[in-house]
Amino acid sequence: MNWYVLFVESGFEDNVKKLICKRFNSSEVECCIPKRVVLERKFGQLSPTVKTIFPGYVFIKLNMNFNNYYLMKSIPRIIKLLNYTNKKDKKLNFYGDHEHYFRKIPSNEMANVLKLINFNGLLECPQILFRKNKFSVLSGPLKGQENNIVKINKSKNRAKISVNFMGEDILIDIGIKIIPMRKIGQHQLQKGGFVFMNTRQQVEEIIRKVLELPENNVLMEELDGIGVNSLKFVHIIVELENHFNFEYPDEYLYDGKLPTITDLVNFIKTISLSENSNTWNL
């Protein structure tokens, strides 16, 4: 089975997909309409809106032959199959190998599309963290693929990504979720003789500020025991980076490598003693 593209009337992609699923057995065909979530401002608030990535395209996976081709052609709203090679198809040899008469999508290029979407064909908004003049994708289909993001509009929560498809690089406009970081001012950290605290006391003070806990609150050793979830951990790391001037590896932000306050303190002490703060083992 190979992937092919149907050109259909724009706006009727879902209708065509439903009719294809009715005409063909589910074991014989797989149908996909890649969609994306974008955030649009309505009444002063950002609201998610679902749009098709390739308007007028329906992707279909099946064993292509002339019988299946004409069965699809009988479905309303379908204009044509991508690059059908001979308009006089009735004169072609119906008993030979049919597949070479139809242009299939190269498997590696279709994989570029499929890896972006979930089971329902939706490209969800990735979560993006901005820190130290760079950004990292912490979740979603673009995690680890920051190089594919060519432009980010933070004010509109939008990004443009580059995808190689059908022999050319195309730009796709997607929505993004920016992880909010509440800035902790240095004046807040210097209260109570902060600059004279040892490393552990400074780490604990930053944790209290992020979690908005009282200054005299005694912290448990385990981070999850004091309410540090994955998002709060990212916030704590960002504040520690800014204060102690180091850079934490992106791939470990959600990895649970530093589950306790002691682990955080030892990590900071280790990199402060290193000549190159970009090299360490976790």
Legacy VTK file of the C-alpha trace (Angstrom):
# vtk DataFile Version 3.0
C-alpha trace
ASCII
DATASET POLYDATA
POINTS 282 float
0.000 0.000 0.000
1.232 3.489 -0.898
0.160 7.048 -0.167
-1.451 9.182 -2.885
-2.975 12.666 -2.997
-6.454 13.542 -4.167
-7.298 17.048 -5.329
-10.782 17.904 -4.058
-12.937 20.993 -3.882
-11.609 23.187 -1.101
-13.800 23.089 1.985
-15.141 19.614 1.192
-12.122 17.603 2.365
-13.964 16.026 5.330
-16.990 15.177 3.175
-14.767 13.402 0.668
-13.027 11.476 3.443
-16.362 10.241 4.805
-17.475 9.075 1.354
-14.164 7.297 0.750
-14.528 5.447 4.042
-18.044 4.370 2.992
-17.003 3.176 -0.477
-13.904 1.262 0.668
-13.407 -1.366 3.328
-11.461 -0.028 6.333
-8.834 -2.726 5.822
-8.272 -1.584 2.238
-7.769 2.130 2.680
-6.419 4.718 5.090
-7.500 8.324 4.705
-5.916 11.408 6.224
-6.529 15.169 6.173
-3.628 16.819 8.054
-4.822 19.740 10.162
-3.186 22.294 12.422
-4.186 24.286 15.463
-3.640 28.043 15.272
-4.409 30.597 17.943
-6.556 33.520 16.832
-7.437 36.540 18.920
-11.172 36.892 19.491
-12.682 39.430 21.886
-9.223 40.098 23.303
-8.433 36.439 24.010
-6.495 33.782 22.086
-8.763 30.943 20.975
-7.695 27.715 19.211
-8.912 27.247 15.632
-8.433 24.125 13.531
-7.428 24.585 9.880
-6.306 22.202 7.152
-2.584 22.177 6.440
-3.064 21.468 2.729
-6.394 22.970 1.581
-7.936 20.911 -1.216
-5.813 17.827 -0.499
-6.945 14.458 0.837
-4.278 11.834 1.464
-5.184 8.230 0.818
-3.244 5.007 1.361
-4.234 1.929 -0.616
-3.165 -0.563 -3.262
-3.792 1.583 -6.316
-5.245 0.018 -9.474
-7.661 1.127 -12.175
-10.691 -0.307 -10.374
-9.925 1.686 -7.226
-9.097 4.729 -9.318
-12.498 4.768 -11.045
-14.260 4.026 -7.760
-12.661 7.138 -6.294
-13.410 9.188 -9.408
-17.106 8.445 -8.919
-17.090 10.179 -5.535
-18.470 13.757 -5.677
-16.136 16.718 -5.065
-12.995 14.810 -6.122
-11.306 16.693 -8.952
-8.426 14.356 -9.789
-5.674 12.156 -8.475
-2.316 13.870 -8.256
-0.403 13.507 -11.544
-2.440 10.741 -13.143
-0.178 10.068 -16.112
-2.536 9.315 -18.975
-5.883 10.977 -19.685
-6.759 8.181 -22.114
-6.653 5.628 -19.349
-9.374 3.460 -20.910
-6.865 2.321 -23.517
-4.268 1.254 -20.942
-3.528 -2.380 -20.159
-5.826 -3.303 -17.302
-4.102 -6.646 -16.794
-0.573 -5.355 -16.164
1.029 -3.619 -13.220
-1.181 -0.615 -12.506
0.859 1.146 -9.857
3.395 2.741 -12.195
0.596 4.710 -13.905
-0.042 6.668 -10.698
2.272 8.991 -8.808
2.698 7.893 -5.215
4.107 10.054 -2.440
7.678 9.035 -1.508
7.539 7.269 1.861
10.188 9.503 3.442
8.287 12.672 2.465
4.980 11.313 3.722
6.765 10.443 6.956
7.679 14.133 7.307
3.961 14.924 7.406
2.786 11.986 9.512
5.304 12.578 12.297
3.832 16.061 12.829
0.248 14.934 13.416
-1.434 12.801 16.056
-3.799 9.840 15.623
-6.625 12.214 14.639
-4.534 13.943 11.977
-4.010 17.080 14.087
-0.779 19.049 14.497
-1.118 20.262 18.060
0.452 23.433 19.431
3.960 22.719 20.720
5.021 24.149 24.081
7.972 26.530 23.680
10.239 27.925 26.356
12.260 31.100 25.767
15.403 31.562 27.839
18.849 33.124 27.425
18.076 34.458 23.935
17.092 31.058 22.574
14.056 28.817 22.517
13.417 25.145 23.194
10.443 22.952 22.283
9.512 21.068 25.444
6.555 19.056 24.154
4.647 18.275 20.997
5.656 16.944 17.575
8.452 19.497 17.105
10.366 18.492 20.224
14.011 18.149 19.212
13.301 19.691 15.791
13.933 23.353 16.606
15.900 23.684 13.355
12.659 23.217 11.391
11.172 26.342 12.981
12.127 29.235 10.716
10.164 32.073 12.329
8.332 32.781 15.586
5.832 35.547 16.283
5.580 35.654 20.091
2.890 38.353 20.130
0.547 36.189 18.003
1.607 32.796 19.389
2.434 31.679 15.861
5.401 29.966 14.215
6.353 28.956 10.693
7.911 25.542 10.192
9.633 24.159 7.102
8.617 20.715 5.819
10.055 18.940 2.791
7.125 17.549 0.805
6.734 16.465 -2.811
10.230 17.640 -3.668
10.090 21.132 -2.198
10.303 22.900 1.153
6.980 24.366 2.193
6.190 26.680 5.108
3.364 25.793 7.486
1.867 28.351 9.863
1.110 26.792 13.260
0.032 27.883 16.710
2.427 27.665 19.656
2.010 27.731 23.421
4.616 29.889 25.114
5.456 28.702 28.615
4.967 31.732 30.876
7.830 32.614 33.168
7.121 35.043 36.014
10.181 37.247 36.357
11.726 37.356 39.813
13.490 40.692 40.246
16.913 40.858 41.851
15.522 43.172 44.547
13.220 40.342 45.616
16.142 37.945 45.898
18.367 40.316 47.828
15.946 40.782 50.703
17.130 39.286 53.988
20.810 39.251 53.035
20.399 36.994 49.996
23.867 37.818 48.677
25.382 36.417 51.911
23.536 33.091 51.722
25.307 29.871 50.799
24.398 28.000 47.602
21.705 25.838 49.188
20.066 28.807 50.887
20.017 30.712 47.583
18.497 27.718 45.750
15.840 27.329 48.443
15.019 31.028 48.314
14.531 30.900 44.536
12.283 27.840 44.920
10.167 29.685 47.500
9.812 32.682 45.162
8.745 30.499 42.225
6.267 28.548 44.367
5.165 31.773 46.121
5.839 30.298 49.571
6.509 32.291 52.773
10.170 33.132 53.436
10.269 31.064 56.633
8.678 27.996 54.987
10.739 24.844 55.598
11.158 22.969 52.310
11.004 19.197 51.956
13.948 17.540 50.214
11.889 15.952 47.416
10.818 18.538 44.820
7.547 16.803 43.984
6.728 16.788 47.699
6.618 20.615 47.760
4.431 20.918 44.650
7.083 21.193 41.933
5.451 19.866 38.764
7.126 19.765 35.354
6.237 23.392 34.543
7.364 24.705 37.934
10.623 22.780 37.557
11.285 24.542 34.243
10.576 27.886 35.917
12.986 27.069 38.760
15.722 26.021 36.312
15.310 29.255 34.332
15.666 31.335 37.505
18.698 29.310 38.632
20.282 29.738 35.190
19.848 33.495 35.375
21.134 33.748 38.919
24.097 31.333 38.780
24.895 31.977 35.093
24.786 28.442 33.711
22.820 26.643 31.016
20.826 23.500 31.752
20.553 20.899 28.912
17.206 21.097 27.102
16.842 17.319 26.884
16.826 17.042 30.694
14.244 19.712 31.455
11.477 17.154 31.949
13.666 14.125 32.609
13.649 14.020 36.403
17.455 13.987 36.598
17.446 16.326 39.604
14.555 15.193 41.833
15.761 16.776 45.102
17.018 20.136 46.343
20.373 18.530 47.177
20.655 17.350 43.573
20.106 20.915 42.361
22.689 22.314 44.767
25.297 19.670 43.863
24.696 20.277 40.171
25.273 24.021 40.557
28.410 23.450 42.647
29.766 21.008 40.058
29.413 23.366 37.113
30.723 26.328 39.100
33.979 24.404 39.603
34.219 23.384 35.966
36.361 25.450 33.621
33.768 24.933 30.890
30.224 25.277 32.255
28.828 23.703 29.069
30.238 20.255 29.852
28.883 18.037 32.606
27.344 14.639 33.197
23.895 14.132 34.653
LINES 1 283
282 0 1 2 3 4 5 6 7 8 9 10 11 12 13 14 15 16 17 18 19 20 21 22 23 24 25 26 27 28 29 30 31 32 33 34 35 36 37 38 39 40 41 42 43 44 45 46 47 48 49 50 51 52 53 54 55 56 57 58 59 60 61 62 63 64 65 66 67 68 69 70 71 72 73 74 75 76 77 78 79 80 81 82 83 84 85 86 87 88 89 90 91 92 93 94 95 96 97 98 99 100 101 102 103 104 105 106 107 108 109 110 111 112 113 114 115 116 117 118 119 120 121 122 123 124 125 126 127 128 129 130 131 132 133 134 135 136 137 138 139 140 141 142 143 144 145 146 147 148 149 150 151 152 153 154 155 156 157 158 159 160 161 162 163 164 165 166 167 168 169 170 171 172 173 174 175 176 177 178 179 180 181 182 183 184 185 186 187 188 189 190 191 192 193 194 195 196 197 198 199 200 201 202 203 204 205 206 207 208 209 210 211 212 213 214 215 216 217 218 219 220 221 222 223 224 225 226 227 228 229 230 231 232 233 234 235 236 237 238 239 240 241 242 243 244 245 246 247 248 249 250 251 252 253 254 255 256 257 258 259 260 261 262 263 264 265 266 267 268 269 270 271 272 273 274 275 276 277 278 279 280 281
